[in-house]
């Protein structure tokens, strides 16, 4: 049984309707989320499957298979997983890899430090004891739907002691409870996940103060995994954080649903008295480097709209 699961974990085998899940071997750079546990996790396949099935009606036939990896003699433990498995429902397959040690500190800090929740709780994230990594390995083509499936899996597994969910690619983190069903979701948590602002967990929103420059730079990370450009702008101060977060979320949602793309020189009317012009980052704006495209939105006057710079 363990050999069969591990074969399917590594993409060996042919998926069959009604058969056991097989990880998609064509996904060579899968998206992922990470969970931080307050203590060393204890995961049981039957209990995880029950949590998945309770999460949403569309997941009522979800399965969970876990293989508890026996420790190798002399292994350090920090680079050896203690559990591997597959979570699956419908067309979705999620790889689960768990470590009974903390996630590397630098990776955690890169996600938690810029996260937008109470700083006193960030200490708990830094002091976590174990972590689980989830990777999308299914057959959904839409990257947002892949992230929704990952978030649903993370929300389900988090019931077993995880306090925070990270997106290492996006340099962001949220309390795990955000991914738990709530009364206001009216039983449709998958719908709620689809409606999340993209910079909340599917991509990241980071603020930076750059020496020698006034104001605060605000930018996204990880939008390339959604087939979108990263966005950046220089705000007057930290008080503009909620507005800029919402602005980036709205712009990214527009690009995603419309299939359009901003080009350098395009102008955007945000409000009656706020206009932006899009440009590429300059070579000396090293702090705006991105794994994909980066577009910078500069504020302009109303008289500059639709005029090339």
N, C-alpha and C positions, 0 to 999 in steps of 0.2 A: 504493500500500500504506500509506504513512504517513497519507494523508488518511483512508483507511478506518479505520485504528486510532484516530486522533484523534476521528473521528466517534463511534466506539463508546466511547471513553474518556469522552466527554461525554454518553453516553446516547442517542445517535442510532442508530436502527435497531431491529429486532425480533429478540430472541433466538430461535434455532431449534435444535431438538435436533440435536446433531452439528455445529452451525455455530459460527462464531467468537463469543467472549463479548462481551456488550454490558453496560456499566455500567448499573445500575438508576437511572433518573433520579428515582424517587420517594424515594430516600434523600437528603433535603435536609440532614441533620445527621449524617453517618456517623461511626461510631466509628473511631478510628485508633490506630496505634502509630508510633513514630519510632525509627530506628536511627542510632547514631553510629559513624562509621568513623574508624579511627586515621589513615588516609591518604585521599587522594582516591580514591574507589571506581572500579573498572573493572567494569562489568556487561555480560555478554554474554547475549543472550536464550536461546541454546541451553544454555549452562552453568546459567543460573538455572532453566530448565525441568527439566534433569537433577537439580538439587538438590531441587526440589519433588517430583519423582517418586520420589526415593530416600527422602524424609522418612517416608512411610507408604504402605501398600498402597492405601488409599483415594484416594491422590493419584497413582496410577500413570499416569493420562491427563492430568496437569496440563500446561498450556501457559503460555508466557511470551512476551509480545510487548513490545518496547521500541522507543521512538523517541528517538533522540539529537537533542536540540534544538540547531540551530545558533545560536551566540551572535548577538544583535542588535548592530549597531554602536552603540557608546556605552553599552551596558547595563552596570550596575554589577556584576552577577553574583550579588549577595546576594539578589535577589528574582526571579531568572530561573532556572527549572529547567534542568538540563542533560539530563535524561532523563525520559521519561514512558512509562507502559506499563500493561498489564493482565496480571495473573496469574490463572489460573482453573482450577478443577476442579469437577466435578459442579455443584452449584447455587451455588458460591461464585465471586465475582469480586472481585479486590483491585486497587485503583488504586495504582500506584507512581509517586511523584514524587521525583526525586533532585536534590540541590543540591551542587555541588562547593565549597561553603563551609560553615563551621560553622553549626550551628543557633543562633538568637539566644540570647545568653548568659543572659539573665534566665529564659527558658523552661527552659534546661538546669539552671540552679541550682535552680529551683523543684522539679524532679523528682529531681535527684541529691543535693542537700543532705540531705533527710530519708530517703533510701534506706538500706536496712538491709544494707549490705555494707561491707567494710573501707574506712575513710576514705582509705587511701593509694591505692586504686584510683580514687577519685573525681577525683583530679587528672588521670588519664588521660582521663576523660570530659570534663572541662573543656577539655582540650587537643585534642579531636578536630578533624579537618580537613574532613570533609564529612558530609552526612546524607541519609537517605532517609525519606520519609514514606509510610506505607501507610494506605489508607482502605478500609473495607469497602464494596463496591458490588455485592454479590450479591443473592440472593433468599431467604436464610435469614431467618426471622422472629425466632427466639430470639436475644436479644442475647449470651448466653453462647456459643452456637455461632458467632456472628459473631466474637467475640473469639478463640475457639479457632482459627478459620480464619486470622485475622490473626496470631496467635502462631505458627502453623505456617509461614505465609509469611515472617514475620520470622526465625524460626529457620533457614529455608532461605537467605534472602538474606544472613543474617549470616555465612555461610561465606565470603563474599567480602570480609571485612575489617572487619565491624562488631564492636565490643566491648561495646556497651551497647544495651539496648532501653528506650525510655521510653514512658510513657503520660501525655501532657501534661495531659489532662483530670483524671487521677487523682493527679497530682503524685507519681509514683513511677517508679522505674527498677530494672532488674535487669541483671546481666551477661548478655550474649547467649548465653553457653554454657549457661545454664539452659534455654534453648529448644531445645538440640540433643538428639537422641536419646541415651539412656544405656542401659547394659546392663541395669539394674534395671527398665527400662520394658518389657522382653521384646518389643520390636518394636512396641509400641503407644503411640507417642508422642502420638497424638491422645487416647487414653484418659488419658494422664498429664496432658495440658493441661486436660482436662475436670475432673480431680481437683485442680488447683491450688487452694490457698486463694484465695478471691476477692480479698483485699487485697494479694496478691502483685504482680499486674500488671493485673488486670482492673478493680480499683479500688485506691485508695491508702490507706496507713496512716501517719499523721504524728503526731509528738509535739511538744508546745509547752509551754514554761514561761511562764506569764502573770504579769506583775509584780503583786505584792500578793496572790497566791493560792498557798497551799501545794500541794505535789505537782506532778504533771505531767499536763497534759491530753493525752489520746490520742484521735484521731478518724480517720474515713475521709474520702476524697474520691472523687467520681465514681460513687458507687453509683447515682445516678439513671439512668445509661446502661444499667444492668441492671434498671431498674424497681424499685429497692430504695431504702430510706432510708439516708442516712448515719448513722453511729453515733458517739457520743462518750462518754467517761467521764473522770473525774479520778482518776488513780492516785496512790498514795503516793509513788512514785519510779520512776526509769528501770528498776529491777530487775524491775518488773512488765510490761515490754515483751513478752517472749515469751508470757506468759499472756494479756495483753490482745489481742495479735494473733490468737492461737488462738481466744479468746472471740469476737471480732468475726467471724472467719471462720466459726465454727460458727453464730452467730446469723444471719448473712447467708445461709448455706447452708440453714438451716432455713426462713427466710422464702421463699427462692427455690423450694425443692422443695415446700413445703406450700401456697404461694399465700396464706399468712396475712400479717397486718400487725400490728405492735405499735401500741397506742394509748396516749396519755398516761394514766398511772395503772396500767397493766399491771405486774405484778411477775413476776420471773423467778428461779427457783431455779437457781443455777449449780453449787454444791456443797452439801454438808451444812451449811456455815457461811458461805456467801456468797449473798446475795440482792440483787437489783437492782430498782429501780422506774424505769420509763420515763417521761420527760416531754419536753415541747417545750423548745427553748432559750429563754432569756429575752432580751428586747431588748438588755440590756447585754452579752450574751455574743457580741459581734461576731466574735470569733475562731472561732465555730462556724457562721458563715454557710455556706450550702450552695446549690448550684444546684437541688437538689431538697429533699425533706423531710430534716430533721435530728432525730434522737431522741437524747436524753441519758439515760444509764443511771447513776443514783445508787445508791450502796450503802445498804442499809437493814438493820435488824435482823430476825431471824426473826419477831418478834412483830408486825412491820408488814406482813407479806405479805398481799396481797389487801385491804388497807385503803387507801382513797383518801387522798391527801395534802391 
